[in-house]
C-alpha cells in the first residue's frame, strides 16, 4: 500500500522541526503531492504534520 501526501496549508511560521519533516517527506511547496510506501516511519512524519497535510491511501 502507498500513501499520497499533499500539503494543503502553509509552512510559514512553523517550527524548524516541522519544516525539516516536510523536507524529509520531499514536499517543497503548497499543493505539492508526493507518494511514499506506507511504513511506520512515514506514518509518524504524517502524524506530526497532520494539520498541514492531506493523506490518501492508494491500493
C-alpha positions in Angstrom: 0.0 0.0 0.0 1.1 3.5 -0.7 0.2 7.0 0.6 -0.4 10.1 -1.5 0.5 13.1 0.7 -0.4 16.7 -0.3 0.5 19.9 1.6 -2.8 21.9 1.9 -1.7 24.5 4.5 1.3 26.9 4.5 4.5 26.1 6.4 5.2 29.8 7.0 5.8 30.4 10.7 6.2 26.7 11.6 8.8 25.3 13.9 12.1 24.2 12.4 11.5 20.5 13.2 8.2 20.6 11.3 9.9 22.3 8.3 12.6 19.6 8.4 10.0 16.9 8.4 8.3 18.4 5.4 11.6 18.5 3.6 12.3 14.9 4.6 8.9 13.8 3.1 10.0 15.6 -0.2 7.3 18.2 0.0 8.6 21.6 -1.3 5.6 23.9 -1.7 1.8 24.2 -1.3 -0.3 21.7 -3.2 2.8 19.6 -3.9 2.0 15.9 -3.8 4.4 13.0 -3.2 3.8 9.3 -2.9 5.5 7.0 -0.3 5.3 3.4 0.8 3.1 3.0 3.9 5.7 2.5 6.7 5.7 3.3 10.4 8.3 6.0 9.8 6.2 7.8 7.1 3.1 7.5 9.3 5.0 9.1 12.2 6.0 12.0 9.9 2.5 12.4 8.7 1.1 12.4 12.2 3.5 15.2 13.2 2.2 17.3 10.3 -1.4 16.2 10.2 -2.6 19.8 10.5 -0.8 20.7 7.2 -1.3 17.7 5.1 -4.0 15.7 3.2 -3.3 12.0 3.1 -4.9 9.4 0.8 -4.3 5.6 0.7 -3.6 4.1 -2.7 -4.1 0.4 -3.2 
